[in-house]
């Protein structure tokens, strides 16, 4: 399915794959998969076999997930494509983390079994203070902010309540963002329009009702106005749902399934505006005819 969200997802997945493939190269020369190496053992060329094993395992698991995503993406609607993309990016992060953790444990075990010891008193072996070699966690350190062992930049001590709270906020925000995408199939669907004696009601999330007597004009149009900002709605590819700010109008509601196709525009006497269409142009035209008939009757 060739849309901007799908292309963006493929790009993110590719970047994530490249990062995962060479993640160990982003570490300081004295650190290998999050494990501190004594100077005598810090030549990473000695770990060629481990690096090859990591790249092989990561590539097989990650590329398999991409293949599954591609196959599923061919079968689902545009909205479910967005949900799948976000899901498989999340899965990609998990695959990277799991493969990194497995190699981290192997290097740590190798260090223990071969009894790698420091020969210089200035060298610090601080593996016990790091989770997976990256998150600093030291209950005995009173500092909240500490220098990273890789490059001296600042990081948090995640043993502190404030740092834990910050981490929880990030995780919750990430989960919330993903959970929000699960609502997209419900939001981005053809809206049912109920026409009663006095009211026109557009159902679903961000739905609205209009008194027929308040309608100034109903038209079938092709060009949507420029949106100044989002008030309470969302946009994906060619679809736009919810309430947006448009110049010269008080309230503007969009129920647009395809902005490239004709839409019904309902203008009200109190300067509000409603746009609605369907993927099937004939359904949009039928709705227009039905609304025009109701408009004539109300007048």
Secondary structure as a PSIPRED ss2 file (coil, helix, strand):
# PSIPRED VFORMAT (PSIPRED V4.0)

   1 X C   1.000  0.000  0.000
   2 X C   1.000  0.000  0.000
   3 X C   1.000  0.000  0.000
   4 X H   0.000  1.000  0.000
   5 X H   0.000  1.000  0.000
   6 X H   0.000  1.000  0.000
   7 X H   0.000  1.000  0.000
   8 X H   0.000  1.000  0.000
   9 X H   0.000  1.000  0.000
  10 X H   0.000  1.000  0.000
  11 X H   0.000  1.000  0.000
  12 X H   0.000  1.000  0.000
  13 X H   0.000  1.000  0.000
  14 X H   0.000  1.000  0.000
  15 X H   0.000  1.000  0.000
  16 X H   0.000  1.000  0.000
  17 X H   0.000  1.000  0.000
  18 X H   0.000  1.000  0.000
  19 X H   0.000  1.000  0.000
  20 X H   0.000  1.000  0.000
  21 X H   0.000  1.000  0.000
  22 X C   1.000  0.000  0.000
  23 X H   0.000  1.000  0.000
  24 X H   0.000  1.000  0.000
  25 X H   0.000  1.000  0.000
  26 X H   0.000  1.000  0.000
  27 X C   1.000  0.000  0.000
  28 X C   1.000  0.000  0.000
  29 X C   1.000  0.000  0.000
  30 X C   1.000  0.000  0.000
  31 X E   0.000  0.000  1.000
  32 X E   0.000  0.000  1.000
  33 X C   1.000  0.000  0.000
  34 X C   1.000  0.000  0.000
  35 X E   0.000  0.000  1.000
  36 X E   0.000  0.000  1.000
  37 X C   1.000  0.000  0.000
  38 X C   1.000  0.000  0.000
  39 X H   0.000  1.000  0.000
  40 X H   0.000  1.000  0.000
  41 X H   0.000  1.000  0.000
  42 X C   1.000  0.000  0.000
  43 X C   1.000  0.000  0.000
  44 X H   0.000  1.000  0.000
  45 X H   0.000  1.000  0.000
  46 X H   0.000  1.000  0.000
  47 X H   0.000  1.000  0.000
  48 X H   0.000  1.000  0.000
  49 X H   0.000  1.000  0.000
  50 X H   0.000  1.000  0.000
  51 X H   0.000  1.000  0.000
  52 X H   0.000  1.000  0.000
  53 X H   0.000  1.000  0.000
  54 X H   0.000  1.000  0.000
  55 X H   0.000  1.000  0.000
  56 X H   0.000  1.000  0.000
  57 X H   0.000  1.000  0.000
  58 X H   0.000  1.000  0.000
  59 X H   0.000  1.000  0.000
  60 X H   0.000  1.000  0.000
  61 X H   0.000  1.000  0.000
  62 X H   0.000  1.000  0.000
  63 X H   0.000  1.000  0.000
  64 X H   0.000  1.000  0.000
  65 X H   0.000  1.000  0.000
  66 X H   0.000  1.000  0.000
  67 X H   0.000  1.000  0.000
  68 X H   0.000  1.000  0.000
  69 X H   0.000  1.000  0.000
  70 X H   0.000  1.000  0.000
  71 X H   0.000  1.000  0.000
  72 X H   0.000  1.000  0.000
  73 X H   0.000  1.000  0.000
  74 X C   1.000  0.000  0.000
  75 X C   1.000  0.000  0.000
  76 X C   1.000  0.000  0.000
  77 X C   1.000  0.000  0.000
  78 X H   0.000  1.000  0.000
  79 X H   0.000  1.000  0.000
  80 X H   0.000  1.000  0.000
  81 X H   0.000  1.000  0.000
  82 X H   0.000  1.000  0.000
  83 X H   0.000  1.000  0.000
  84 X H   0.000  1.000  0.000
  85 X H   0.000  1.000  0.000
  86 X H   0.000  1.000  0.000
  87 X H   0.000  1.000  0.000
  88 X H   0.000  1.000  0.000
  89 X H   0.000  1.000  0.000
  90 X H   0.000  1.000  0.000
  91 X H   0.000  1.000  0.000
  92 X H   0.000  1.000  0.000
  93 X H   0.000  1.000  0.000
  94 X H   0.000  1.000  0.000
  95 X H   0.000  1.000  0.000
  96 X H   0.000  1.000  0.000
  97 X H   0.000  1.000  0.000
  98 X H   0.000  1.000  0.000
  99 X H   0.000  1.000  0.000
 100 X H   0.000  1.000  0.000
 101 X H   0.000  1.000  0.000
 102 X H   0.000  1.000  0.000
 103 X H   0.000  1.000  0.000
 104 X H   0.000  1.000  0.000
 105 X H   0.000  1.000  0.000
 106 X H   0.000  1.000  0.000
 107 X H   0.000  1.000  0.000
 108 X H   0.000  1.000  0.000
 109 X H   0.000  1.000  0.000
 110 X H   0.000  1.000  0.000
 111 X H   0.000  1.000  0.000
 112 X H   0.000  1.000  0.000
 113 X H   0.000  1.000  0.000
 114 X C   1.000  0.000  0.000
 115 X C   1.000  0.000  0.000
 116 X C   1.000  0.000  0.000
 117 X C   1.000  0.000  0.000
 118 X C   1.000  0.000  0.000
 119 X C   1.000  0.000  0.000
 120 X C   1.000  0.000  0.000
 121 X C   1.000  0.000  0.000
 122 X C   1.000  0.000  0.000
 123 X C   1.000  0.000  0.000
 124 X C   1.000  0.000  0.000
 125 X C   1.000  0.000  0.000
 126 X C   1.000  0.000  0.000
 127 X H   0.000  1.000  0.000
 128 X H   0.000  1.000  0.000
 129 X H   0.000  1.000  0.000
 130 X E   0.000  0.000  1.000
 131 X E   0.000  0.000  1.000
 132 X C   1.000  0.000  0.000
 133 X C   1.000  0.000  0.000
 134 X C   1.000  0.000  0.000
 135 X E   0.000  0.000  1.000
 136 X E   0.000  0.000  1.000
 137 X C   1.000  0.000  0.000
 138 X C   1.000  0.000  0.000
 139 X C   1.000  0.000  0.000
 140 X C   1.000  0.000  0.000
 141 X C   1.000  0.000  0.000
 142 X C   1.000  0.000  0.000
 143 X C   1.000  0.000  0.000
 144 X C   1.000  0.000  0.000
 145 X E   0.000  0.000  1.000
 146 X E   0.000  0.000  1.000
 147 X E   0.000  0.000  1.000
 148 X C   1.000  0.000  0.000
 149 X C   1.000  0.000  0.000
 150 X C   1.000  0.000  0.000
 151 X C   1.000  0.000  0.000
 152 X C   1.000  0.000  0.000
 153 X C   1.000  0.000  0.000
 154 X E   0.000  0.000  1.000
 155 X E   0.000  0.000  1.000
 156 X E   0.000  0.000  1.000
 157 X C   1.000  0.000  0.000
 158 X C   1.000  0.000  0.000
 159 X C   1.000  0.000  0.000
 160 X C   1.000  0.000  0.000
 161 X H   0.000  1.000  0.000
 162 X H   0.000  1.000  0.000
 163 X H   0.000  1.000  0.000
 164 X H   0.000  1.000  0.000
 165 X H   0.000  1.000  0.000
 166 X H   0.000  1.000  0.000
 167 X H   0.000  1.000  0.000
 168 X H   0.000  1.000  0.000
 169 X H   0.000  1.000  0.000
 170 X H   0.000  1.000  0.000
 171 X H   0.000  1.000  0.000
 172 X H   0.000  1.000  0.000
 173 X H   0.000  1.000  0.000
 174 X H   0.000  1.000  0.000
 175 X H   0.000  1.000  0.000
 176 X H   0.000  1.000  0.000
 177 X H   0.000  1.000  0.000
 178 X H   0.000  1.000  0.000
 179 X H   0.000  1.000  0.000
 180 X H   0.000  1.000  0.000
 181 X H   0.000  1.000  0.000
 182 X H   0.000  1.000  0.000
 183 X C   1.000  0.000  0.000
 184 X H   0.000  1.000  0.000
 185 X H   0.000  1.000  0.000
 186 X H   0.000  1.000  0.000
 187 X H   0.000  1.000  0.000
 188 X C   1.000  0.000  0.000
 189 X C   1.000  0.000  0.000
 190 X C   1.000  0.000  0.000
 191 X C   1.000  0.000  0.000
 192 X C   1.000  0.000  0.000
 193 X E   0.000  0.000  1.000
 194 X E   0.000  0.000  1.000
 195 X E   0.000  0.000  1.000
 196 X C   1.000  0.000  0.000
 197 X C   1.000  0.000  0.000
 198 X C   1.000  0.000  0.000
 199 X E   0.000  0.000  1.000
 200 X E   0.000  0.000  1.000
 201 X E   0.000  0.000  1.000
 202 X E   0.000  0.000  1.000
 203 X C   1.000  0.000  0.000
 204 X C   1.000  0.000  0.000
 205 X C   1.000  0.000  0.000
 206 X C   1.000  0.000  0.000
 207 X C   1.000  0.000  0.000
 208 X E   0.000  0.000  1.000
 209 X E   0.000  0.000  1.000
 210 X E   0.000  0.000  1.000
 211 X E   0.000  0.000  1.000
 212 X H   0.000  1.000  0.000
 213 X H   0.000  1.000  0.000
 214 X H   0.000  1.000  0.000
 215 X E   0.000  0.000  1.000
 216 X E   0.000  0.000  1.000
 217 X E   0.000  0.000  1.000
 218 X E   0.000  0.000  1.000
 219 X E   0.000  0.000  1.000
 220 X E   0.000  0.000  1.000
 221 X E   0.000  0.000  1.000
 222 X C   1.000  0.000  0.000
 223 X C   1.000  0.000  0.000
 224 X C   1.000  0.000  0.000
 225 X C   1.000  0.000  0.000
 226 X C   1.000  0.000  0.000
 227 X E   0.000  0.000  1.000
 228 X E   0.000  0.000  1.000
 229 X E   0.000  0.000  1.000
 230 X E   0.000  0.000  1.000
 231 X E   0.000  0.000  1.000
 232 X E   0.000  0.000  1.000
 233 X E   0.000  0.000  1.000
 234 X E   0.000  0.000  1.000
 235 X E   0.000  0.000  1.000
 236 X E   0.000  0.000  1.000
 237 X C   1.000  0.000  0.000
 238 X C   1.000  0.000  0.000
 239 X E   0.000  0.000  1.000
 240 X E   0.000  0.000  1.000
 241 X E   0.000  0.000  1.000
 242 X E   0.000  0.000  1.000
 243 X E   0.000  0.000  1.000
 244 X E   0.000  0.000  1.000
 245 X E   0.000  0.000  1.000
 246 X E   0.000  0.000  1.000
 247 X C   1.000  0.000  0.000
 248 X C   1.000  0.000  0.000
 249 X C   1.000  0.000  0.000
 250 X C   1.000  0.000  0.000
 251 X E   0.000  0.000  1.000
 252 X E   0.000  0.000  1.000
 253 X E   0.000  0.000  1.000
 254 X E   0.000  0.000  1.000
 255 X E   0.000  0.000  1.000
 256 X E   0.000  0.000  1.000
 257 X C   1.000  0.000  0.000
 258 X C   1.000  0.000  0.000
 259 X C   1.000  0.000  0.000
 260 X C   1.000  0.000  0.000
 261 X C   1.000  0.000  0.000
 262 X C   1.000  0.000  0.000
 263 X E   0.000  0.000  1.000
 264 X E   0.000  0.000  1.000
 265 X E   0.000  0.000  1.000
 266 X E   0.000  0.000  1.000
 267 X E   0.000  0.000  1.000
 268 X E   0.000  0.000  1.000
 269 X C   1.000  0.000  0.000
 270 X C   1.000  0.000  0.000
 271 X C   1.000  0.000  0.000
 272 X E   0.000  0.000  1.000
 273 X E   0.000  0.000  1.000
 274 X E   0.000  0.000  1.000
 275 X E   0.000  0.000  1.000
 276 X E   0.000  0.000  1.000
 277 X C   1.000  0.000  0.000
 278 X C   1.000  0.000  0.000
 279 X C   1.000  0.000  0.000
 280 X C   1.000  0.000  0.000
 281 X H   0.000  1.000  0.000
 282 X H   0.000  1.000  0.000
 283 X H   0.000  1.000  0.000
 284 X H   0.000  1.000  0.000
 285 X H   0.000  1.000  0.000
 286 X H   0.000  1.000  0.000
 287 X H   0.000  1.000  0.000
 288 X H   0.000  1.000  0.000
 289 X H   0.000  1.000  0.000
 290 X H   0.000  1.000  0.000
 291 X H   0.000  1.000  0.000
 292 X H   0.000  1.000  0.000
 293 X H   0.000  1.000  0.000
 294 X H   0.000  1.000  0.000
 295 X H   0.000  1.000  0.000
 296 X H   0.000  1.000  0.000
 297 X H   0.000  1.000  0.000
 298 X H   0.000  1.000  0.000
 299 X C   1.000  0.000  0.000
